[in-house]
């Protein structure tokens, strides 16, 4: 994360429904990923959406949103095996 781009973080690989991998590196990309064809609508998905909204109004840190997104990706089973081994 840089001070000039506080919504940026190290990339999270997400496996798409077609088998391709997208690297999510910003809150905007995270919101886009969740809004478009996310494979789950469970409680972690909803928590990630809520965290994004809270971050937008300054009540949630980028780090907390990052964690919520990873939890949603785990719930949706869309983190590649290679990411899970790290």
C-alpha positions as CSV (number, residue, x, y, z in Angstrom):
1,X,0.0,0.0,0.0
2,X,1.3,3.4,-0.8
3,X,0.4,6.7,0.7
4,X,-0.6,8.1,-2.7
5,X,-3.0,5.3,-3.3
6,X,-4.5,4.2,0.0
7,X,-7.0,1.9,-1.7
8,X,-4.3,-0.2,-3.3
9,X,-3.0,-3.5,-1.8
10,X,-1.0,-6.6,-2.8
11,X,-3.0,-8.5,-5.4
12,X,-5.5,-11.2,-4.5
13,X,-5.9,-13.8,-7.3
14,X,-9.5,-14.8,-7.9
15,X,-10.5,-17.7,-10.2
16,X,-13.3,-16.7,-12.6
17,X,-16.1,-19.0,-13.7
18,X,-14.3,-19.5,-17.0
19,X,-11.2,-20.7,-15.3
20,X,-9.1,-17.6,-15.8
21,X,-7.4,-15.8,-12.9
22,X,-8.0,-12.1,-12.2
23,X,-5.7,-10.2,-9.8
24,X,-7.6,-7.8,-7.6
25,X,-5.4,-4.9,-6.5
26,X,-7.7,-2.1,-5.4
27,X,-11.0,-1.4,-3.7
28,X,-12.6,-0.5,-7.0
29,X,-11.5,-3.8,-8.6
30,X,-12.8,-5.6,-5.5
31,X,-16.2,-3.9,-5.8
32,X,-16.4,-4.8,-9.5
33,X,-15.5,-8.4,-8.8
34,X,-18.2,-8.7,-6.1
35,X,-20.8,-6.9,-8.2
36,X,-20.2,-9.0,-11.4
37,X,-20.9,-12.7,-11.4
38,X,-19.6,-13.4,-7.9
39,X,-20.3,-17.2,-7.4
40,X,-21.8,-16.8,-3.9
41,X,-24.2,-14.6,-2.0
42,X,-23.5,-15.9,1.5
43,X,-22.7,-14.1,4.7
44,X,-19.0,-13.4,3.9
45,X,-20.0,-11.9,0.5
46,X,-22.4,-9.6,2.3
47,X,-19.8,-8.7,4.9
48,X,-17.3,-7.8,2.1
49,X,-19.9,-5.6,0.5
50,X,-20.6,-3.9,3.8
51,X,-16.9,-3.4,4.4
52,X,-16.5,-1.7,1.0
53,X,-19.3,0.6,1.9
54,X,-17.9,1.4,5.3
55,X,-14.4,2.0,3.8
56,X,-16.0,4.4,1.3
57,X,-17.3,6.6,4.2
58,X,-14.1,6.2,6.2
59,X,-15.4,3.8,8.9
60,X,-13.4,0.8,7.8
61,X,-9.7,0.3,6.9
62,X,-8.4,-1.0,3.6
63,X,-6.8,-3.8,5.5
64,X,-10.2,-4.9,7.0
65,X,-11.8,-4.7,3.6
66,X,-9.0,-6.9,2.2
67,X,-9.6,-9.5,4.9
68,X,-13.4,-9.4,4.3
69,X,-12.8,-9.9,0.6
70,X,-10.5,-12.9,1.2
71,X,-13.1,-14.4,3.5
72,X,-15.7,-14.0,0.8
73,X,-13.4,-15.6,-1.8
74,X,-12.9,-18.5,0.6
75,X,-16.6,-18.8,1.0
76,X,-17.1,-18.8,-2.8
77,X,-14.2,-21.2,-3.3
78,X,-12.6,-19.0,-5.9
79,X,-9.1,-18.6,-4.5
80,X,-6.6,-20.6,-6.5
81,X,-4.9,-23.5,-4.8
82,X,-1.5,-21.8,-5.2
83,X,-2.8,-18.8,-3.2
84,X,-4.0,-21.1,-0.4
85,X,-0.6,-22.7,-0.1
86,X,1.0,-19.3,0.7
